[in-house]
Amino acid sequence: MIKILLDECLPRKLKYRIEESDTKFFVKTAPDMGWASLSNGKLLTAAEKEFEVFITSDKNLSFQQSVSSSSIYIILLIARTNTYEDLLPLVQKIKKAVKAHKPGTLIEIE
């Protein structure tokens, strides 16, 4: 099982589409974990203890945090907007990226 955390800036229902894409994916959102109010640094620290992959659309994350020293794999989603409709076409790319996860790496998916 690969444990994935979705940032609170992403639509909650995206988690269901990601889980449906592979039976080995277990997805929670930051609000599901009670982490909605955590800053990015604290959120990543908490996520590293329980998750292997963190998915966000926060383009400033790599400038604010030291990704290479992290033990979590970060997927940055790049879409026209953060709406479910604009992010849904990225699910198959997310699936491929998650399967190839490498700790301390950030990749962008468009």
KEKOLTOR-20138 format. One record per atom (N, C-alpha, C, O): residue number from 1; atom name; x, y, z. Coordinates in nm, 4 decimals, m for minus. Example, Ala and Ser with C-alpha at 12.3 -4.5 7.8 and 13.67 -1.06 7.14 Angstrom:
# residues 2
  seq  atom        c1        c2        c3
    1     N    1.3190   m0.5690    0.7800
    1    CA    1.2300   m0.4500    0.7800
    1     C    1.3200   m0.3300    0.7800
    1     O    1.4236   m0.3319    0.8465
    2     N    1.2850   m0.2250    0.7080
    2    CA    1.3670   m0.1060    0.7140
    2     C    1.2900    0.0030    0.7870
    2     O    1.3409    0.1138    0.8039
//
This chain:
# residues 110
  seq  atom        c1        c2        c3
    1     N    0.0839   m0.1183    0.0000
    1    CA    0.0000    0.0000    0.0000
    1     C    0.0883    0.1245    0.0000
    1     O    0.1871    0.1319    0.0731
    2     N    0.0516    0.2217   m0.0825
    2    CA    0.1219    0.3498   m0.0866
    2     C    0.0303    0.4538   m0.0243
    2     O   m0.0814    0.4758   m0.0712
    3     N    0.0779    0.5169    0.0807
    3    CA   m0.0020    0.6159    0.1531
    3     C    0.0247    0.7553    0.0963
    3     O    0.1389    0.8006    0.0886
    4     N   m0.0835    0.8215    0.0570
    4    CA   m0.0777    0.9503   m0.0115
    4     C   m0.1565    1.0542    0.0680
    4     O   m0.2673    1.0277    0.1146
    5     N   m0.0972    1.1731    0.0826
    5    CA   m0.1660    1.2851    0.1478
    5     C   m0.1928    1.3936    0.0448
    5     O   m0.1023    1.4362   m0.0269
    6     N   m0.3193    1.4384    0.0379
    6    CA   m0.3560    1.5507   m0.0491
    6     C   m0.3577    1.6788    0.0328
    6     O   m0.4142    1.6831    0.1421
    7     N   m0.2961    1.7817   m0.0204
    7    CA   m0.2948    1.9124    0.0442
    7     C   m0.4370    1.9674    0.0510
    7     O   m0.5223    1.9310   m0.0299
    8     N   m0.4616    2.0543    0.1469
    8    CA   m0.5959    2.1105    0.1629
    8     C   m0.6354    2.2023    0.0485
    8     O   m0.7536    2.2333    0.0338
    9     N   m0.5405    2.2470   m0.0329
    9    CA   m0.5729    2.3344   m0.1454
    9     C   m0.6326    2.2580   m0.2635
    9     O   m0.6742    2.3188   m0.3621
   10     N   m0.6370    2.1252   m0.2538
   10    CA   m0.6929    2.0428   m0.3608
   10     C   m0.8351    1.9991   m0.3257
   10     O   m0.8679    1.9842   m0.2080
   11     N   m0.9198    1.9786   m0.4273
   11    CA   m1.0571    1.9346   m0.4001
   11     C   m1.0585    1.7977   m0.3320
   11     O   m0.9888    1.7058   m0.3750
   12     N   m1.1362    1.7849   m0.2284
   12    CA   m1.1423    1.6595   m0.1505
   12     C   m1.1813    1.5390   m0.2345
   12     O   m1.1298    1.4292   m0.2134
   13     N   m1.2721    1.5588   m0.3300
   13    CA   m1.3192    1.4422   m0.4053
   13     C   m1.2135    1.3878   m0.5020
   13     O   m1.2325    1.2800   m0.5583
   14     N   m1.1036    1.4592   m0.5224
   14    CA   m0.9942    1.4075   m0.6040
   14     C   m0.9345    1.2818   m0.5406
   14     O   m0.8829    1.1950   m0.6110
   15     N   m0.9417    1.2725   m0.4090
   15    CA   m0.8866    1.1552   m0.3394
   15     C   m0.9529    1.0266   m0.3847
   15     O   m0.8867    0.9233   m0.3947
   16     N   m1.0822    1.0310   m0.4120
   16    CA   m1.1544    0.9109   m0.4549
   16     C   m1.1103    0.8655   m0.5940
   16     O   m1.0983    0.7457   m0.6192
   17     N   m1.0864    0.9598   m0.6833
   17    CA   m1.0412    0.9251   m0.8185
   17     C   m0.8991    0.8667   m0.8143
   17     O   m0.8676    0.7749   m0.8900
   18     N   m0.8140    0.9197   m0.7264
   18    CA   m0.6781    0.8671   m0.7144
   18     C   m0.6826    0.7260   m0.6554
   18     O   m0.6123    0.6368   m0.7028
   19     N   m0.7637    0.7058   m0.5536
   19    CA   m0.7768    0.5720   m0.4942
   19     C   m0.8328    0.4718   m0.5947
   19     O   m0.7895    0.3566   m0.5984
   20     N   m0.9277    0.5148   m0.6754
   20    CA   m0.9868    0.4266   m0.7757
   20     C   m0.8877    0.3887   m0.8854
   20     O   m0.9044    0.2859   m0.9510
   21     N   m0.7856    0.4702   m0.9055
   21    CA   m0.6898    0.4446   m1.0137
   21     C   m0.5978    0.3265   m0.9835
   21     O   m0.5406    0.2675   m1.0751
   22     N   m0.5833    0.2916   m0.8549
   22    CA   m0.4983    0.1784   m0.8169
   22     C   m0.5399    0.1292   m0.6785
   22     O   m0.5496    0.2083   m0.5847
   23     N   m0.5641    0.0018   m0.6659
   23    CA   m0.6100   m0.0545   m0.5386
   23     C   m0.5035   m0.0483   m0.4296
   23     O   m0.5344   m0.0695   m0.3124
   24     N   m0.3789   m0.0197   m0.4662
   24    CA   m0.2708   m0.0109   m0.3671
   24     C   m0.2550    0.1300   m0.3104
   24     O   m0.1698    0.1526   m0.2245
   25     N   m0.3354    0.2243   m0.3568
   25    CA   m0.3267    0.3620   m0.3088
   25     C   m0.4239    0.3843   m0.1936
   25     O   m0.5415    0.3489   m0.2022
   26     N   m0.3728    0.4439   m0.0850
   26    CA   m0.4533    0.4834    0.0304
   26     C   m0.4377    0.6345    0.0417
   26     O   m0.3275    0.6838    0.0660
   27     N   m0.5471    0.7086    0.0241
   27    CA   m0.5401    0.8551    0.0157
   27     C   m0.6189    0.9202    0.1290
   27     O   m0.7329    0.8831    0.1569
   28     N   m0.5561    1.0171    0.1929
   28    CA   m0.6212    1.1020    0.2931
   28     C   m0.5951    1.2471    0.2541
   28     O   m0.4988    1.2773    0.1835
   29     N   m0.6818    1.3362    0.3006
   29    CA   m0.6593    1.4790    0.2812
   29     C   m0.6054    1.5378    0.4109
   29     O   m0.6205    1.4787    0.5178
   30     N   m0.5427    1.6540    0.4009
   30    CA   m0.4940    1.7211    0.5217
   30     C   m0.6089    1.7429    0.6207
   30     O   m0.5904    1.7179    0.7398
   31     N   m0.7279    1.7888    0.5759
   31    CA   m0.8393    1.8023    0.6706
   31     C   m0.8824    1.6685    0.7332
   31     O   m0.9205    1.6646    0.8502
   32     N   m0.8764    1.5589    0.6556
   32    CA   m0.9095    1.4270    0.7122
   32     C   m0.8214    1.3964    0.8330
   32     O   m0.8659    1.3348    0.9298
   33     N   m0.6964    1.4402    0.8258
   33    CA   m0.5983    1.4117    0.9305
   33     C   m0.6031    1.5147    1.0433
   33     O   m0.5333    1.4995    1.1436
   34     N   m0.6851    1.6199    1.0280
   34    CA   m0.6898    1.7266    1.1279
   34     C   m0.5744    1.8240    1.1135
   34     O   m0.5390    1.8939    1.2084
   35     N   m0.5158    1.8283    0.9944
   35    CA   m0.3972    1.9111    0.9700
   35     C   m0.4260    2.0330    0.8825
   35     O   m0.3329    2.0926    0.8285
   36     N   m0.5507    2.0705    0.8678
   36    CA   m0.5871    2.1792    0.7766
   36     C   m0.5220    2.3126    0.8130
   36     O   m0.4964    2.3942    0.7245
   37     N   m0.4955    2.3358    0.9379
   37    CA   m0.4422    2.4661    0.9788
   37     C   m0.2892    2.4688    0.9874
   37     O   m0.2315    2.5720    1.0219
   38     N   m0.2236    2.3576    0.9568
   38    CA   m0.0773    2.3539    0.9667
   38     C   m0.0115    2.4280    0.8511
   38     O   m0.0586    2.4218    0.7375
   39     N    0.0970    2.4976    0.8804
   39    CA    0.1757    2.5620    0.7745
   39     C    0.2458    2.4531    0.6949
   39     O    0.2549    2.3392    0.7407
   40     N    0.2955    2.4868    0.5759
   40    CA    0.3585    2.3859    0.4905
   40     C    0.4714    2.3108    0.5594
   40     O    0.4814    2.1889    0.5450
   41     N    0.5564    2.3804    0.6336
   41    CA    0.6683    2.3141    0.7014
   41     C    0.6203    2.2124    0.8029
   41     O    0.6697    2.0997    0.8066
   42     N    0.5247    2.2515    0.8850
   42    CA    0.4710    2.1603    0.9865
   42     C    0.3897    2.0481    0.9220
   42     O    0.3901    1.9345    0.9695
   43     N    0.3203    2.0813    0.8137
   43    CA    0.2418    1.9801    0.7430
   43     C    0.3339    1.8730    0.6844
   43     O    0.3057    1.7538    0.6971
   44     N    0.4421    1.9135    0.6213
   44    CA    0.5355    1.8154    0.5652
   44     C    0.6007    1.7307    0.6738
   44     O    0.6198    1.6104    0.6555
   45     N    0.6347    1.7919    0.7856
   45    CA    0.6939    1.7173    0.8968
   45     C    0.5968    1.6114    0.9477
   45     O    0.6361    1.4973    0.9721
   46     N    0.4708    1.6488    0.9636
   46    CA    0.3688    1.5532    1.0088
   46     C    0.3456    1.4454    0.9024
   46     O    0.3331    1.3273    0.9348
   47     N    0.3401    1.4861    0.7772
   47    CA    0.3133    1.3924    0.6682
   47     C    0.4240    1.2887    0.6537
   47     O    0.3964    1.1726    0.6236
   48     N    0.5473    1.3291    0.6746
   48    CA    0.6613    1.2371    0.6613
   48     C    0.6508    1.1177    0.7559
   48     O    0.7027    1.0100    0.7266
   49     N    0.5851    1.1368    0.8665
   49    CA    0.5732    1.0295    0.9668
   49     C    0.4710    0.9240    0.9268
   49     O    0.4773    0.8107    0.9744
   50     N    0.3757    0.9604    0.8387
   50    CA    0.2664    0.8682    0.8082
   50     C    0.2433    0.8410    0.6598
   50     O    0.1714    0.7476    0.6243
   51     N    0.3039    0.9222    0.5730
   51    CA    0.2761    0.9112    0.4296
   51     C    0.4052    0.9025    0.3492
   51     O    0.5116    0.9462    0.3930
   52     N    0.3923    0.8445    0.2300
   52    CA    0.5061    0.8345    0.1384
   52     C    0.5018    0.9424    0.0310
   52     O    0.6056    0.9830   m0.0212
   53     N    0.3806    0.9889   m0.0021
   53    CA    0.3607    1.0842   m0.1111
   53     C    0.2725    1.1990   m0.0634
   53     O    0.1737    1.1783    0.0070
   54     N    0.3103    1.3204   m0.1030
   54    CA    0.2319    1.4405   m0.0738
   54     C    0.1989    1.5063   m0.2068
   54     O    0.2883    1.5341   m0.2867
   55     N    0.0695    1.5313   m0.2309
   55    CA    0.0262    1.5945   m0.3557
   55     C   m0.0294    1.7323   m0.3240
   55     O   m0.1134    1.7484   m0.2355
   56     N    0.0193    1.8315   m0.3982
   56    CA   m0.0196    1.9710   m0.3757
   56     C   m0.0286    2.0449   m0.5088
   56     O    0.0101    1.9924   m0.6132
   57     N   m0.0795    2.1653   m0.5035
   57    CA   m0.0748    2.2548   m0.6189
   57     C   m0.0076    2.3862   m0.5780
   57     O   m0.0123    2.4846   m0.6518
   58     N    0.0541    2.3868   m0.4613
   58    CA    0.1221    2.5056   m0.4087
   58     C    0.2576    2.5213   m0.4773
   58     O    0.3539    2.4531   m0.4423
   59     N    0.2643    2.6110   m0.5747
   59    CA    0.3863    2.6306   m0.6538
   59     C    0.5007    2.6908   m0.5725
   59     O    0.6160    2.6851   m0.6151
   60     N    0.4707    2.7476   m0.4578
   60    CA    0.5756    2.8080   m0.3746
   60     C    0.6401    2.7083   m0.2788
   60     O    0.7382    2.7415   m0.2124
   61     N    0.5872    2.5885   m0.2708
   61    CA    0.6353    2.4900   m0.1751
   61     C    0.7854    2.4644   m0.1881
   61     O    0.8560    2.4594   m0.0874
   62     N    0.8342    2.4483   m0.3101
   62    CA    0.9762    2.4169   m0.3287
   62     C    1.0662    2.5334   m0.2885
   62     O    1.1836    2.5130   m0.2578
   63     N    1.0128    2.6542   m0.2884
   63    CA    1.0909    2.7707   m0.2463
   63     C    1.0865    2.7883   m0.0946
   63     O    1.1775    2.8464   m0.0355
   64     N    0.9798    2.7376   m0.0320
   64    CA    0.9600    2.7548    0.1116
   64     C    1.0190    2.6411    0.1938
   64     O    1.0518    2.6600    0.3110
   65     N    1.0331    2.5225    0.1333
   65    CA    1.0761    2.4039    0.2081
   65     C    1.1967    2.3387    0.1420
   65     O    1.2176    2.3519    0.0214
   66     N    1.2742    2.2696    0.2209
   66    CA    1.3872    2.1940    0.1687
   66     C    1.3377    2.0543    0.1311
   66     O    1.3320    1.9636    0.2142
   67     N    1.3030    2.0401    0.0063
   67    CA    1.2451    1.9149   m0.0412
   67     C    1.3480    1.8018   m0.0393
   67     O    1.3151    1.6893   m0.0016
   68     N    1.4702    1.8298   m0.0789
   68    CA    1.5707    1.7235   m0.0898
   68     C    1.6052    1.6589    0.0445
   68     O    1.6494    1.5441    0.0480
   69     N    1.5856    1.7306    0.1538
   69    CA    1.6137    1.6728    0.2850
   69     C    1.4896    1.6052    0.3446
   69     O    1.4928    1.5539    0.4565
   70     N    1.3826    1.6062    0.2690
   70    CA    1.2576    1.5457    0.3136
   70     C    1.2574    1.3958    0.2822
   70     O    1.3270    1.3506    0.1912
   71     N    1.1796    1.3203    0.3572
   71    CA    1.1671    1.1771    0.3298
   71     C    1.0361    1.1460    0.2582
   71     O    0.9940    1.0305    0.2518
   72     N    0.9720    1.2494    0.2045
   72    CA    0.8450    1.2304    0.1353
   72     C    0.8610    1.2722   m0.0110
   72     O    0.9404    1.3604   m0.0438
   73     N    0.7857    1.2085   m0.0958
   73    CA    0.7851    1.2374   m0.2395
   73     C    0.6741    1.3387   m0.2638
   73     O    0.5607    1.3178   m0.2208
   74     N    0.7053    1.4474   m0.3318
   74    CA    0.6076    1.5541   m0.3517
   74     C    0.5699    1.5631   m0.4992
   74     O    0.6561    1.5706   m0.5868
   75     N    0.4405    1.5622   m0.5242
   75    CA    0.3887    1.5801   m0.6591
   75     C    0.3180    1.7148   m0.6640
   75     O    0.2227    1.7392   m0.5899
   76     N    0.3659    1.8014   m0.7520
   76    CA    0.3085    1.9345   m0.7701
   76     C    0.2205    1.9308   m0.8943
   76     O    0.2687    1.9063   m1.0048
   77     N    0.0913    1.9551   m0.8753
   77    CA   m0.0023    1.9548   m0.9866
   77     C   m0.0113    2.0938   m1.0484
   77     O   m0.0330    2.1930   m0.9788
   78     N    0.0057    2.0991   m1.1789
   78    CA   m0.0015    2.2251   m1.2531
   78     C   m0.1232    2.2160   m1.3455
   78     O   m0.1249    2.1364   m1.4394
   79     N   m0.2234    2.2973   m1.3184
   79    CA   m0.3446    2.2986   m1.4004
   79     C   m0.3924    2.4432   m1.4139
   79     O   m0.3454    2.5326   m1.3436
   80     N   m0.4856    2.4636   m1.5045
   80    CA   m0.5388    2.5988   m1.5279
   80     C   m0.5955    2.6575   m1.3996
   80     O   m0.5714    2.7737   m1.3669
   81     N   m0.6722    2.5744   m1.3264
   81    CA   m0.7260    2.6149   m1.1967
   81     C   m0.7140    2.4961   m1.1014
   81     O   m0.6703    2.3882   m1.1411
   82     N   m0.7522    2.5161   m0.9783
   82    CA   m0.7510    2.4100   m0.8769
   82     C   m0.8847    2.3384   m0.8667
   82     O   m0.9111    2.2701   m0.7678
   83     N   m0.9673    2.3532   m0.9660
   83    CA   m1.0988    2.2892   m0.9602
   83     C   m1.0874    2.1404   m0.9919
   83     O   m0.9940    2.0962   m1.0588
   84     N   m1.1817    2.0667   m0.9438
   84    CA   m1.1871    1.9222   m0.9666
   84     C   m1.1832    1.8912   m1.1169
   84     O   m1.1126    1.8002   m1.1603
   85     N   m1.2588    1.9667   m1.1947
   85    CA   m1.2679    1.9436   m1.3387
   85     C   m1.1330    1.9619   m1.4080
   85     O   m1.1004    1.8868   m1.4998
   86     N   m1.0550    2.0597   m1.3656
   86    CA   m0.9240    2.0826   m1.4270
   86     C   m0.8186    1.9832   m1.3794
   86     O   m0.7229    1.9558   m1.4519
   87     N   m0.8343    1.9293   m1.2598
   87    CA   m0.7362    1.8350   m1.2047
   87     C   m0.7659    1.6893   m1.2413
   87     O   m0.6748    1.6065   m1.2440
   88     N   m0.8902    1.6583   m1.2688
   88    CA   m0.9301    1.5214   m1.2995
   88     C   m0.8499    1.4593   m1.4144
   88     O   m0.8127    1.3424   m1.4039
   89     N   m0.8215    1.5309   m1.5225
   89    CA   m0.7429    1.4709   m1.6313
   89     C   m0.5993    1.4316   m1.5914
   89     O   m0.5323    1.3605   m1.6663
   90     N   m0.5527    1.4763   m1.4765
   90    CA   m0.4164    1.4453   m1.4327
   90     C   m0.4071    1.3135   m1.3549
   90     O   m0.2968    1.2702   m1.3212
   91     N   m0.5193    1.2498   m1.3260
   91    CA   m0.5198    1.1319   m1.2391
   91     C   m0.4306    1.0194   m1.2925
   91     O   m0.3574    0.9582   m1.2147
   92     N   m0.4345    0.9909   m1.4221
   92    CA   m0.3510    0.8824   m1.4748
   92     C   m0.2021    0.9166   m1.4649
   92     O   m0.1199    0.8283   m1.4407
   93     N   m0.1672    1.0434   m1.4833
   93    CA   m0.0282    1.0858   m1.4661
   93     C    0.0134    1.0767   m1.3193
   93     O    0.1267    1.0401   m1.2878
   94     N   m0.0793    1.1103   m1.2306
   94    CA   m0.0533    1.0984   m1.0871
   94     C   m0.0253    0.9524   m1.0529
   94     O    0.0677    0.9222   m0.9783
   95     N   m0.1061    0.8625   m1.1077
   95    CA   m0.0890    0.7193   m1.0823
   95     C    0.0522    0.6747   m1.1200
   95     O    0.1187    0.6070   m1.0415
   96     N    0.0980    0.7117   m1.2385
   96    CA    0.2331    0.6735   m1.2837
   96     C    0.3398    0.7326   m1.1926
   96     O    0.4364    0.6650   m1.1570
   97     N    0.3221    0.8581   m1.1552
   97    CA    0.4206    0.9259   m1.0703
   97     C    0.4275    0.8628   m0.9323
   97     O    0.5365    0.8445   m0.8781
   98     N    0.3136    0.8295   m0.8754
   98    CA    0.3103    0.7694   m0.7420
   98     C    0.3825    0.6352   m0.7440
   98     O    0.4578    0.6041   m0.6517
   99     N    0.3607    0.5566   m0.8465
   99    CA    0.4247    0.4249   m0.8552
   99     C    0.5769    0.4363   m0.8636
   99     O    0.6479    0.3435   m0.8248
  100     N    0.6270    0.5481   m0.9133
  100    CA    0.7719    0.5679   m0.9275
  100     C    0.8279    0.6578   m0.8174
  100     O    0.9349    0.7163   m0.8341
  101     N    0.7571    0.6692   m0.7059
  101    CA    0.7943    0.7659   m0.6013
  101     C    0.9350    0.7448   m0.5477
  101     O    0.9811    0.6324   m0.5278
  102     N    1.0019    0.8588   m0.5249
  102    CA    1.1370    0.8610   m0.4677
  102     C    1.1398    0.9655   m0.3569
  102     O    1.1136    1.0828   m0.3832
  103     N    1.1704    0.9263   m0.2354
  103    CA    1.1748    1.0211   m0.1231
  103     C    1.2694    1.1382   m0.1519
  103     O    1.3746    1.1214   m0.2137
  104     N    1.2299    1.2557   m0.1063
  104    CA    1.3135    1.3740   m0.1219
  104     C    1.3125    1.4324   m0.2611
  104     O    1.4019    1.5086   m0.2980
  105     N    1.2105    1.3967   m0.3392
  105    CA    1.1996    1.4442   m0.4783
  105     C    1.0687    1.5194   m0.4956
  105     O    0.9673    1.4856   m0.4345
  106     N    1.0726    1.6212   m0.5796
  106    CA    0.9523    1.6935   m0.6175
  106     C    0.9411    1.6846   m0.7694
  106     O    1.0364    1.7147   m0.8412
  107     N    0.8241    1.6432   m0.8177
  107    CA    0.8014    1.6441   m0.9612
  107     C    0.6756    1.7253   m0.9898
  107     O    0.5869    1.7397   m0.9057
  108     N    0.6720    1.7775   m1.1114
  108    CA    0.5554    1.8536   m1.1568
  108     C    0.4785    1.7715   m1.2584
  108     O    0.5373    1.7067   m1.3449
  109     N    0.3467    1.7748   m1.2472
  109    CA    0.2592    1.7076   m1.3416
  109     C    0.1652    1.8111   m1.4015
  109     O    0.0972    1.8849   m1.3303
  110     N    0.1632    1.8146   m1.5333
  110    CA    0.0746    1.9078   m1.6056
  110     C   m0.0271    1.8313   m1.6852
  110     O   m0.1106    1.8914   m1.7528
//
